[in-house]
Amino acid sequence: MRAIDTVLFDLDDTLHDDTTAYLSAARAVADGVARERGIDAQALVDAYEAAAMAFWSSLSSEHLTHSIGDERERMWHEALERVGIGDRALAVRCADGYVRARTQALELTPGSLDVLTALRERGCKLGLVTNGFAATHHDKIDRLGLRERMDAFFLADEVGMVKPDPELFRHACRVLGSEPARTAMVGDRYARDIVGAHEAGLFTVLLDVHAIPVPENGPQPDAVIASIADVLDVLPLGAPRGADFRSAEPIPRE
Ligand SMILES: [Mg+2]
């Protein structure tokens, strides 16, 4: 049986409830627009959600040179147009308000900290692999208190790769001084978190929070869990390692 000594985590909707955070921020912005312009707030939320889903689900390495701030304004402009408002200045205001509202709604998924603490106590190295951009996600990492709890952070535009590129997972293993066969990837999106990590040879854990069935004709996750707190039950961790394991392999911070 393989023994895992390194665990990579996705951030959004894995270690924190991003869907609730972004929809509540979008709703706060849409309520303001509804008061000002008399549109249906929920229709604007739905339009923004559609624009955001389209952007994130089609994210490729070509997008990484774009400013996420500009993309956010473009998404709000697209959403406003769908409810009949073509107003660039309003789109800029919406994007600003949205970013402010997002920072109010950041919270770790219940059980996340306990899982990270327990894995470190077992001598595991921990990494964060996100398709988020440096302009937003370093702040998010700090606000969520994850900075000191992980050994390395892999943000899409900093590494120049996006999930599901298998090379991104191999890169993370190299930086952390581990081997893919001894590394696990935990994430909530089958296509982004599981497929590429599986191809790179990692042990894969799907956090099933979206109730989307895993395609039968694709690679299957090694484990499926309903809550982040269940990670410890499914990882083949092997015997606990001592402190000498962590100090034996210094990990580059950048
Ligand atoms: Mg995610």
py3Dmol code that shows the C-alpha trace and the ligand (Angstrom):
import py3Dmol

protein = """\
ATOM      1  CA  MET A   1       0.000   0.000   0.000  1.00  0.00           C
ATOM      2  CA  ARG A   2       1.334   3.450  -0.924  1.00  0.00           C
ATOM      3  CA  ALA A   3       1.977   5.819   1.983  1.00  0.00           C
ATOM      4  CA  ILE A   4       1.146   9.467   1.498  1.00  0.00           C
ATOM      5  CA  ASP A   5       3.603  12.027   2.919  1.00  0.00           C
ATOM      6  CA  THR A   6       2.419  15.159   1.079  1.00  0.00           C
ATOM      7  CA  VAL A   7      -1.091  16.546   0.624  1.00  0.00           C
ATOM      8  CA  LEU A   8      -2.120  19.227  -1.854  1.00  0.00           C
ATOM      9  CA  PHE A   9      -5.374  21.087  -1.336  1.00  0.00           C
ATOM     10  CA  ASP A  10      -7.516  23.159  -3.625  1.00  0.00           C
ATOM     11  CA  LEU A  11      -8.724  26.367  -1.944  1.00  0.00           C
ATOM     12  CA  ASP A  12     -12.126  27.500  -3.257  1.00  0.00           C
ATOM     13  CA  ASP A  13     -14.999  25.275  -2.135  1.00  0.00           C
ATOM     14  CA  THR A  14     -12.489  22.902  -0.559  1.00  0.00           C
ATOM     15  CA  LEU A  15     -10.905  24.716   2.389  1.00  0.00           C
ATOM     16  CA  HIS A  16     -13.470  27.489   2.338  1.00  0.00           C
ATOM     17  CA  ASP A  17     -17.045  27.853   1.135  1.00  0.00           C
ATOM     18  CA  ASP A  18     -16.409  30.005  -1.916  1.00  0.00           C
ATOM     19  CA  THR A  19     -19.819  29.460  -3.516  1.00  0.00           C
ATOM     20  CA  THR A  20     -21.665  30.932  -0.532  1.00  0.00           C
ATOM     21  CA  ALA A  21     -19.137  33.783  -0.287  1.00  0.00           C
ATOM     22  CA  TYR A  22     -19.297  34.816  -3.921  1.00  0.00           C
ATOM     23  CA  LEU A  23     -23.054  34.468  -4.298  1.00  0.00           C
ATOM     24  CA  SER A  24     -23.698  36.522  -1.155  1.00  0.00           C
ATOM     25  CA  ALA A  25     -21.268  39.187  -2.413  1.00  0.00           C
ATOM     26  CA  ALA A  26     -22.951  39.182  -5.826  1.00  0.00           C
ATOM     27  CA  ARG A  27     -26.355  39.462  -4.128  1.00  0.00           C
ATOM     28  CA  ALA A  28     -25.211  42.488  -2.085  1.00  0.00           C
ATOM     29  CA  VAL A  29     -24.012  44.201  -5.275  1.00  0.00           C
ATOM     30  CA  ALA A  30     -27.167  43.247  -7.197  1.00  0.00           C
ATOM     31  CA  ASP A  31     -29.425  44.592  -4.407  1.00  0.00           C
ATOM     32  CA  GLY A  32     -27.690  47.961  -4.781  1.00  0.00           C
ATOM     33  CA  VAL A  33     -28.150  47.968  -8.560  1.00  0.00           C
ATOM     34  CA  ALA A  34     -31.802  46.904  -8.133  1.00  0.00           C
ATOM     35  CA  ARG A  35     -32.476  49.882  -5.848  1.00  0.00           C
ATOM     36  CA  GLU A  36     -30.753  52.244  -8.278  1.00  0.00           C
ATOM     37  CA  ARG A  37     -32.027  50.929 -11.596  1.00  0.00           C
ATOM     38  CA  GLY A  38     -35.181  48.978 -10.755  1.00  0.00           C
ATOM     39  CA  ILE A  39     -34.028  45.634 -12.150  1.00  0.00           C
ATOM     40  CA  ASP A  40     -34.592  42.175 -10.655  1.00  0.00           C
ATOM     41  CA  ALA A  41     -31.651  41.584  -8.272  1.00  0.00           C
ATOM     42  CA  GLN A  42     -31.795  37.788  -8.575  1.00  0.00           C
ATOM     43  CA  ALA A  43     -31.674  38.001 -12.380  1.00  0.00           C
ATOM     44  CA  LEU A  44     -28.457  40.006 -12.076  1.00  0.00           C
ATOM     45  CA  VAL A  45     -26.997  37.504  -9.590  1.00  0.00           C
ATOM     46  CA  ASP A  46     -27.849  34.671 -11.981  1.00  0.00           C
ATOM     47  CA  ALA A  47     -26.283  36.541 -14.905  1.00  0.00           C
ATOM     48  CA  TYR A  48     -23.117  37.227 -12.909  1.00  0.00           C
ATOM     49  CA  GLU A  49     -22.928  33.599 -11.779  1.00  0.00           C
ATOM     50  CA  ALA A  50     -23.206  32.470 -15.415  1.00  0.00           C
ATOM     51  CA  ALA A  51     -20.450  34.872 -16.517  1.00  0.00           C
ATOM     52  CA  ALA A  52     -18.181  33.811 -13.642  1.00  0.00           C
ATOM     53  CA  MET A  53     -18.767  30.094 -14.215  1.00  0.00           C
ATOM     54  CA  ALA A  54     -17.997  30.526 -17.913  1.00  0.00           C
ATOM     55  CA  PHE A  55     -14.732  32.318 -17.116  1.00  0.00           C
ATOM     56  CA  TRP A  56     -13.457  29.922 -14.449  1.00  0.00           C
ATOM     57  CA  SER A  57     -14.481  26.742 -16.236  1.00  0.00           C
ATOM     58  CA  SER A  58     -12.689  27.780 -19.427  1.00  0.00           C
ATOM     59  CA  LEU A  59      -9.602  29.197 -17.697  1.00  0.00           C
ATOM     60  CA  SER A  60      -6.423  28.291 -19.539  1.00  0.00           C
ATOM     61  CA  SER A  61      -2.805  29.371 -19.250  1.00  0.00           C
ATOM     62  CA  GLU A  62      -3.503  31.983 -21.960  1.00  0.00           C
ATOM     63  CA  HIS A  63      -5.684  33.895 -19.496  1.00  0.00           C
ATOM     64  CA  LEU A  64      -2.915  34.182 -16.945  1.00  0.00           C
ATOM     65  CA  THR A  65      -1.478  37.379 -18.358  1.00  0.00           C
ATOM     66  CA  HIS A  66      -4.879  39.095 -18.029  1.00  0.00           C
ATOM     67  CA  SER A  67      -5.638  41.220 -14.972  1.00  0.00           C
ATOM     68  CA  ILE A  68      -8.265  39.515 -12.813  1.00  0.00           C
ATOM     69  CA  GLY A  69      -9.564  43.007 -11.977  1.00  0.00           C
ATOM     70  CA  ASP A  70     -10.210  43.678 -15.674  1.00  0.00           C
ATOM     71  CA  GLU A  71     -11.813  40.252 -16.042  1.00  0.00           C
ATOM     72  CA  ARG A  72     -14.061  40.959 -13.056  1.00  0.00           C
ATOM     73  CA  GLU A  73     -15.237  44.224 -14.655  1.00  0.00           C
ATOM     74  CA  ARG A  74     -15.837  42.420 -17.936  1.00  0.00           C
ATOM     75  CA  MET A  75     -17.932  39.765 -16.169  1.00  0.00           C
ATOM     76  CA  TRP A  76     -20.041  42.421 -14.420  1.00  0.00           C
ATOM     77  CA  HIS A  77     -20.468  44.301 -17.686  1.00  0.00           C
ATOM     78  CA  GLU A  78     -21.654  41.113 -19.356  1.00  0.00           C
ATOM     79  CA  ALA A  79     -24.059  40.390 -16.465  1.00  0.00           C
ATOM     80  CA  LEU A  80     -25.444  43.949 -16.506  1.00  0.00           C
ATOM     81  CA  GLU A  81     -26.008  43.745 -20.264  1.00  0.00           C
ATOM     82  CA  ARG A  82     -28.007  40.567 -19.755  1.00  0.00           C
ATOM     83  CA  VAL A  83     -30.433  42.473 -17.541  1.00  0.00           C
ATOM     84  CA  GLY A  84     -30.608  45.347 -19.998  1.00  0.00           C
ATOM     85  CA  ILE A  85     -28.010  47.759 -18.584  1.00  0.00           C
ATOM     86  CA  GLY A  86     -25.052  48.574 -20.822  1.00  0.00           C
ATOM     87  CA  ASP A  87     -23.068  50.813 -18.489  1.00  0.00           C
ATOM     88  CA  ARG A  88     -19.279  50.433 -18.155  1.00  0.00           C
ATOM     89  CA  ALA A  89     -18.967  52.845 -15.244  1.00  0.00           C
ATOM     90  CA  LEU A  90     -21.568  50.858 -13.320  1.00  0.00           C
ATOM     91  CA  ALA A  91     -19.703  47.623 -14.132  1.00  0.00           C
ATOM     92  CA  VAL A  92     -16.549  49.115 -12.576  1.00  0.00           C
ATOM     93  CA  ARG A  93     -18.512  50.092  -9.450  1.00  0.00           C
ATOM     94  CA  CYS A  94     -20.077  46.632  -9.252  1.00  0.00           C
ATOM     95  CA  ALA A  95     -16.678  44.946  -9.518  1.00  0.00           C
ATOM     96  CA  ASP A  96     -15.248  47.175  -6.757  1.00  0.00           C
ATOM     97  CA  GLY A  97     -18.230  46.561  -4.495  1.00  0.00           C
ATOM     98  CA  TYR A  98     -18.072  42.848  -5.180  1.00  0.00           C
ATOM     99  CA  VAL A  99     -14.408  42.582  -4.183  1.00  0.00           C
ATOM    100  CA  ARG A 100     -15.122  44.502  -0.954  1.00  0.00           C
ATOM    101  CA  ALA A 101     -18.104  42.281  -0.140  1.00  0.00           C
ATOM    102  CA  ARG A 102     -16.089  39.137  -0.823  1.00  0.00           C
ATOM    103  CA  THR A 103     -13.543  39.984   1.836  1.00  0.00           C
ATOM    104  CA  GLN A 104     -16.362  40.191   4.429  1.00  0.00           C
ATOM    105  CA  ALA A 105     -17.556  36.680   3.696  1.00  0.00           C
ATOM    106  CA  LEU A 106     -14.370  34.628   3.951  1.00  0.00           C
ATOM    107  CA  GLU A 107     -14.539  31.655   6.253  1.00  0.00           C
ATOM    108  CA  LEU A 108     -12.794  28.309   6.429  1.00  0.00           C
ATOM    109  CA  THR A 109     -14.905  25.209   5.885  1.00  0.00           C
ATOM    110  CA  PRO A 110     -15.675  23.652   9.288  1.00  0.00           C
ATOM    111  CA  GLY A 111     -13.040  21.030  10.052  1.00  0.00           C
ATOM    112  CA  SER A 112     -10.381  22.448   7.713  1.00  0.00           C
ATOM    113  CA  LEU A 113      -8.014  23.633  10.405  1.00  0.00           C
ATOM    114  CA  ASP A 114      -8.261  20.373  12.323  1.00  0.00           C
ATOM    115  CA  VAL A 115      -7.395  18.429   9.161  1.00  0.00           C
ATOM    116  CA  LEU A 116      -4.382  20.621   8.374  1.00  0.00           C
ATOM    117  CA  THR A 117      -3.164  20.444  11.972  1.00  0.00           C
ATOM    118  CA  ALA A 118      -3.545  16.672  12.128  1.00  0.00           C
ATOM    119  CA  LEU A 119      -1.716  16.150   8.840  1.00  0.00           C
ATOM    120  CA  ARG A 120       1.201  18.290   9.974  1.00  0.00           C
ATOM    121  CA  GLU A 121       1.337  16.406  13.251  1.00  0.00           C
ATOM    122  CA  ARG A 122       1.659  13.249  11.181  1.00  0.00           C
ATOM    123  CA  GLY A 123       4.693  14.815   9.417  1.00  0.00           C
ATOM    124  CA  CYS A 124       2.932  15.542   6.118  1.00  0.00           C
ATOM    125  CA  LYS A 125       3.996  18.420   3.931  1.00  0.00           C
ATOM    126  CA  LEU A 126       1.091  20.575   2.754  1.00  0.00           C
ATOM    127  CA  GLY A 127       0.594  22.618  -0.390  1.00  0.00           C
ATOM    128  CA  LEU A 128      -2.171  24.774  -1.819  1.00  0.00           C
ATOM    129  CA  VAL A 129      -2.881  24.467  -5.550  1.00  0.00           C
ATOM    130  CA  THR A 130      -5.381  26.998  -6.852  1.00  0.00           C
ATOM    131  CA  ASN A 131      -6.462  28.403 -10.188  1.00  0.00           C
ATOM    132  CA  GLY A 132      -6.917  31.705  -8.372  1.00  0.00           C
ATOM    133  CA  PHE A 133      -4.784  34.723  -9.205  1.00  0.00           C
ATOM    134  CA  ALA A 134      -2.091  36.307  -7.040  1.00  0.00           C
ATOM    135  CA  ALA A 135      -3.937  39.655  -7.004  1.00  0.00           C
ATOM    136  CA  THR A 136      -6.800  38.138  -4.999  1.00  0.00           C
ATOM    137  CA  HIS A 137      -5.644  34.847  -3.552  1.00  0.00           C
ATOM    138  CA  HIS A 138      -2.623  35.927  -1.476  1.00  0.00           C
ATOM    139  CA  ASP A 139      -4.975  38.208   0.424  1.00  0.00           C
ATOM    140  CA  LYS A 140      -7.488  35.373   0.719  1.00  0.00           C
ATOM    141  CA  ILE A 141      -4.781  33.010   2.036  1.00  0.00           C
ATOM    142  CA  ASP A 142      -3.788  35.572   4.679  1.00  0.00           C
ATOM    143  CA  ARG A 143      -7.357  36.393   5.711  1.00  0.00           C
ATOM    144  CA  LEU A 144      -8.191  32.709   6.064  1.00  0.00           C
ATOM    145  CA  GLY A 145      -5.106  32.180   8.248  1.00  0.00           C
ATOM    146  CA  LEU A 146      -3.581  29.603   5.919  1.00  0.00           C
ATOM    147  CA  ARG A 147      -0.191  31.265   5.372  1.00  0.00           C
ATOM    148  CA  GLU A 148       1.571  29.535   8.241  1.00  0.00           C
ATOM    149  CA  ARG A 149      -0.336  26.295   7.879  1.00  0.00           C
ATOM    150  CA  MET A 150       1.018  25.331   4.461  1.00  0.00           C
ATOM    151  CA  ASP A 151       4.538  24.696   3.178  1.00  0.00           C
ATOM    152  CA  ALA A 152       4.029  26.014  -0.350  1.00  0.00           C
ATOM    153  CA  PHE A 153       1.457  27.896  -2.413  1.00  0.00           C
ATOM    154  CA  PHE A 154       0.858  27.393  -6.120  1.00  0.00           C
ATOM    155  CA  LEU A 155      -1.245  30.198  -7.633  1.00  0.00           C
ATOM    156  CA  ALA A 156      -2.107  29.924 -11.313  1.00  0.00           C
ATOM    157  CA  ASP A 157      -0.538  33.125 -12.614  1.00  0.00           C
ATOM    158  CA  GLU A 158       2.566  32.720 -10.431  1.00  0.00           C
ATOM    159  CA  VAL A 159       3.348  29.223 -11.681  1.00  0.00           C
ATOM    160  CA  GLY A 160       2.087  29.936 -15.223  1.00  0.00           C
ATOM    161  CA  MET A 161      -0.092  26.827 -15.257  1.00  0.00           C
ATOM    162  CA  VAL A 162      -3.704  26.022 -14.448  1.00  0.00           C
ATOM    163  CA  LYS A 163      -5.379  22.882 -13.212  1.00  0.00           C
ATOM    164  CA  PRO A 164      -5.908  20.327 -14.687  1.00  0.00           C
ATOM    165  CA  ASP A 165      -2.432  20.544 -16.311  1.00  0.00           C
ATOM    166  CA  PRO A 166      -0.645  17.444 -14.905  1.00  0.00           C
ATOM    167  CA  GLU A 167       2.647  19.342 -15.061  1.00  0.00           C
ATOM    168  CA  LEU A 168       1.318  21.709 -12.382  1.00  0.00           C
ATOM    169  CA  PHE A 169       0.889  18.792  -9.975  1.00  0.00           C
ATOM    170  CA  ARG A 170       4.343  17.405 -10.844  1.00  0.00           C
ATOM    171  CA  HIS A 171       5.786  20.876 -10.253  1.00  0.00           C
ATOM    172  CA  ALA A 172       4.126  21.054  -6.829  1.00  0.00           C
ATOM    173  CA  CYS A 173       5.579  17.650  -5.911  1.00  0.00           C
ATOM    174  CA  ARG A 174       9.064  18.744  -6.988  1.00  0.00           C
ATOM    175  CA  VAL A 175       8.906  21.968  -4.976  1.00  0.00           C
ATOM    176  CA  LEU A 176       7.713  20.076  -1.916  1.00  0.00           C
ATOM    177  CA  GLY A 177      10.392  17.407  -2.384  1.00  0.00           C
ATOM    178  CA  SER A 178       7.866  14.613  -2.711  1.00  0.00           C
ATOM    179  CA  GLU A 179       6.953  12.055  -5.344  1.00  0.00           C
ATOM    180  CA  PRO A 180       3.579  11.979  -7.092  1.00  0.00           C
ATOM    181  CA  ALA A 181       2.971   8.429  -5.834  1.00  0.00           C
ATOM    182  CA  ARG A 182       3.356   9.655  -2.246  1.00  0.00           C
ATOM    183  CA  THR A 183       1.259  12.790  -2.760  1.00  0.00           C
ATOM    184  CA  ALA A 184      -2.498  13.300  -2.525  1.00  0.00           C
ATOM    185  CA  MET A 185      -4.636  16.004  -4.157  1.00  0.00           C
ATOM    186  CA  VAL A 186      -7.880  17.029  -2.441  1.00  0.00           C
ATOM    187  CA  GLY A 187     -10.383  19.178  -4.336  1.00  0.00           C
ATOM    188  CA  ASP A 188     -14.037  19.778  -5.153  1.00  0.00           C
ATOM    189  CA  ARG A 189     -13.909  19.816  -8.970  1.00  0.00           C
ATOM    190  CA  TYR A 190     -13.538  16.540 -10.834  1.00  0.00           C
ATOM    191  CA  ALA A 191     -12.274  18.083 -14.087  1.00  0.00           C
ATOM    192  CA  ARG A 192      -9.763  20.441 -12.473  1.00  0.00           C
ATOM    193  CA  ASP A 193      -8.679  18.743  -9.258  1.00  0.00           C
ATOM    194  CA  ILE A 194      -8.925  15.047 -10.026  1.00  0.00           C
ATOM    195  CA  VAL A 195      -8.222  14.430 -13.728  1.00  0.00           C
ATOM    196  CA  GLY A 196      -4.832  16.170 -13.970  1.00  0.00           C
ATOM    197  CA  ALA A 197      -3.625  14.954 -10.570  1.00  0.00           C
ATOM    198  CA  HIS A 198      -4.589  11.387 -11.511  1.00  0.00           C
ATOM    199  CA  GLU A 199      -2.647  11.684 -14.769  1.00  0.00           C
ATOM    200  CA  ALA A 200       0.392  12.921 -12.825  1.00  0.00           C
ATOM    201  CA  GLY A 201       0.175   9.828 -10.610  1.00  0.00           C
ATOM    202  CA  LEU A 202      -1.196  11.389  -7.414  1.00  0.00           C
ATOM    203  CA  PHE A 203      -3.699   9.839  -5.010  1.00  0.00           C
ATOM    204  CA  THR A 204      -6.903  11.784  -5.638  1.00  0.00           C
ATOM    205  CA  VAL A 205      -9.677  12.725  -3.206  1.00  0.00           C
ATOM    206  CA  LEU A 206     -12.860  14.337  -4.531  1.00  0.00           C
ATOM    207  CA  LEU A 207     -14.755  16.501  -2.050  1.00  0.00           C
ATOM    208  CA  ASP A 208     -18.294  15.958  -3.286  1.00  0.00           C
ATOM    209  CA  VAL A 209     -19.978  19.249  -2.416  1.00  0.00           C
ATOM    210  CA  HIS A 210     -21.631  19.967  -5.770  1.00  0.00           C
ATOM    211  CA  ALA A 211     -23.489  16.655  -6.158  1.00  0.00           C
ATOM    212  CA  ILE A 212     -22.215  16.303  -9.723  1.00  0.00           C
ATOM    213  CA  PRO A 213     -21.747  12.621 -10.677  1.00  0.00           C
ATOM    214  CA  VAL A 214     -18.220  11.527 -11.635  1.00  0.00           C
ATOM    215  CA  PRO A 215     -18.130  10.602 -15.357  1.00  0.00           C
ATOM    216  CA  GLU A 216     -18.085   6.824 -15.679  1.00  0.00           C
ATOM    217  CA  ASN A 217     -15.715   6.829 -18.646  1.00  0.00           C
ATOM    218  CA  GLY A 218     -13.048   9.000 -16.990  1.00  0.00           C
ATOM    219  CA  PRO A 219     -10.432   8.314 -14.315  1.00  0.00           C
ATOM    220  CA  GLN A 220     -12.065   7.605 -10.980  1.00  0.00           C
ATOM    221  CA  PRO A 221     -11.000   9.424  -7.811  1.00  0.00           C
ATOM    222  CA  ASP A 222      -9.206   7.181  -5.313  1.00  0.00           C
ATOM    223  CA  ALA A 223     -11.656   8.406  -2.687  1.00  0.00           C
ATOM    224  CA  VAL A 224     -14.813  10.517  -2.531  1.00  0.00           C
ATOM    225  CA  ILE A 225     -15.694  12.357   0.678  1.00  0.00           C
ATOM    226  CA  ALA A 226     -18.710  14.435   1.703  1.00  0.00           C
ATOM    227  CA  SER A 227     -16.861  16.707   4.135  1.00  0.00           C
ATOM    228  CA  ILE A 228     -13.287  17.993   4.393  1.00  0.00           C
ATOM    229  CA  ALA A 229     -13.214  16.527   7.902  1.00  0.00           C
ATOM    230  CA  ASP A 230     -13.345  13.057   6.313  1.00  0.00           C
ATOM    231  CA  VAL A 231      -9.969  13.437   4.542  1.00  0.00           C
ATOM    232  CA  LEU A 232      -8.083  11.740   7.359  1.00  0.00           C
ATOM    233  CA  ASP A 233     -10.279   8.652   7.032  1.00  0.00           C
ATOM    234  CA  VAL A 234      -9.381   8.034   3.389  1.00  0.00           C
ATOM    235  CA  LEU A 235      -5.702   8.993   3.039  1.00  0.00           C
ATOM    236  CA  PRO A 236      -3.260   6.077   3.260  1.00  0.00           C
ATOM    237  CA  LEU A 237      -0.861   7.928   5.536  1.00  0.00           C
ATOM    238  CA  GLY A 238       1.289   5.051   6.768  1.00  0.00           C
ATOM    239  CA  ALA A 239       3.031   5.212  10.134  1.00  0.00           C
ATOM    240  CA  PRO A 240       3.373   8.646  11.758  1.00  0.00           C
ATOM    241  CA  ARG A 241       6.718  10.254  11.012  1.00  0.00           C
ATOM    242  CA  GLY A 242       8.906  12.116  13.478  1.00  0.00           C
ATOM    243  CA  ALA A 243      10.093  15.711  13.421  1.00  0.00           C
ATOM    244  CA  ASP A 244      13.334  14.658  11.682  1.00  0.00           C
ATOM    245  CA  PHE A 245      11.290  13.952   8.521  1.00  0.00           C
ATOM    246  CA  ARG A 246      10.219  17.579   8.124  1.00  0.00           C
ATOM    247  CA  SER A 247      13.603  19.103   8.920  1.00  0.00           C
ATOM    248  CA  ALA A 248      15.404  16.711   6.566  1.00  0.00           C
ATOM    249  CA  GLU A 249      14.029  18.390   3.463  1.00  0.00           C
ATOM    250  CA  PRO A 250      13.949  22.175   3.508  1.00  0.00           C
ATOM    251  CA  ILE A 251      11.212  23.548   1.289  1.00  0.00           C
ATOM    252  CA  PRO A 252      11.672  26.628  -0.881  1.00  0.00           C
ATOM    253  CA  ARG A 253       9.110  29.275   0.053  1.00  0.00           C
ATOM    254  CA  GLU A 254       8.840  30.883  -3.370  1.00  0.00           C
TER     255      GLU A 254
END
"""
ligand_1 = """\
1
MG
Mg -12.420 24.434 -5.866
"""
view = py3Dmol.view(width=600, height=400)
view.addModel(protein, "pdb")
view.setStyle({"model": 0}, {"cartoon": {"style": "trace"}})
view.addModel(ligand_1, "xyz")
view.setStyle({"model": 1}, {"stick": {}})
view.zoomTo()
view.show()
